[in-house]
Amino acid sequence: MTDRRRPTVSVGDGGLAAFADDERGVSNVVGYVLVFSLVTVTIGTVFAVGITGIEDRQEAERVENVERAFDVFDDNLRDVQRYGDPSRSTEIRLSDGTLSIGETTRVELLNATGGVVRGFEFHSLTYTNGDTTIAYEGGAWFRGDGDGEVMRSEPRFVAADGRTTLPIVRLYPLGPETVDRDGTVQVAADRRSPPRLVQVATADANDDPFTLRIESPHAEAWKRYFERTDGFDVDSATDTANDTVVANLDHGDEVFVTGAAVDVRLQR
């Protein structure tokens, strides 16, 4: 006969002793805690990653807006250069960045003996925000992030059939050279004189090439531009570590420079 024993119930302890060895209640509590912890961690992670992603996207959009403004600025200066427009203005939203007309660029056209046939010194319009830099210089504009930089809009240099034309837009500051508060800045550009096409050099009897020398903080981007552009060969004198690039003009029988000197003002 089977011995069926029932747990002894003690009246004094309210019957709790009978369930002292029963772990089912403990397992449910542990499971609930684990599920709750998992849900909490998942929500926290998604929230943190989502907020970071939104902030990164907002920052990217702010920089893209500045790039579009520099595209407009570039087009406006081309109108000043090509059509002789007396003035143009461009609005740029700083978005916690800094806009300045400070860095100096030097461009020289050299003959075969290294003599300067024509030289210019002018400034660039530069926007900085953290590691991001956007700059307009000499008829081109650039985008840099950290140590890398690319030329986003090329100058209209033309070299073919023994003739090279160099349209160079030269900026000169008027008024404050730096604005670093948030908000929108109007960049007013006024030409100093009507643009002119000037023949500045003709090849000699030895047919030695002319060279173009540029001293610029964006020398590496200029170097890559000359490497991919017909009619220009990067010279061994190029030293981008010292902000210098030198290019030989393959079509240097005649060299023309279209001058466009522009005064730039930063104003609210």
Steps between C-alpha positions, in 0.01 A plus 500: 500500500639833400600729780349832412614762739365843514718791605462582862337836548604697798236729634752717676685608180190556292581210267807663349733221593333273246615730217848570624651267240272613212707722256227565244420843641866597503538396133211722393648799679844443347345466153305820545812688611702369203228591248455844653877561495526388136216729394653792692845449349355464150294819530798690643730381222252583225439842654873578533584379149195676355582834661862474382386417148259795495771737624746371238239547227422851617870587498536356149204707381649817648826440311309416181316833530835681522622308193193610304565859609860475373364366171284811472795721598710332229230560237462863608872567463502336159232748395717784630796360310332413170229760466640788700218508756586780744398313815342183633411376848469154653348392830679236708360353824788448741341221710755551782785524251744781416519694173817693420692677223846450639722244329729635229568336163782583260483419126796562268558441131869424447713492184764240417764675714272521805420867457155620604303610194183570698416456866194534720443488874146478633281342769258210530154477654510217757232333714612276788295285735692241701706289258301622198636775277335652192699763312481707180829602342606635161193375313464158666352376825603213726360270769729358767434256785790435732811431291313440172391765251339507156436771243122514465487763224789544257635826355434560131862460389524417129811370319488398134655575158800683645290734712429500874236717666501545878187663646595583859252658742679700769326581829589793727332563837305811593382544858514215755700200381346244740145425615453216749153545646201286409252629246509609136780708347469690176813486286500806274736493200576820306733501200778759503521544123356340184652156423764497229670235287870585505774326306786481749751264337617367164739208455859581408700357212611202707138404559569452869185441706349746740409378846222591739592511867234506773566546870182394675377310807308291244810401301426126511160551336656731239760232425233236435315747277809559282569125484159431343473812280627503143769757425662501846785283630589502868863608539755335731526831689155430648512474880151465640639453851606865476176607326659532156401350164670572167354402160659526155278644225501263202326761284707801597558669164256763619377549855199715589372598842147622558518724802212539741578685825209485744451676835316279750308615808351283776187660643193405702 
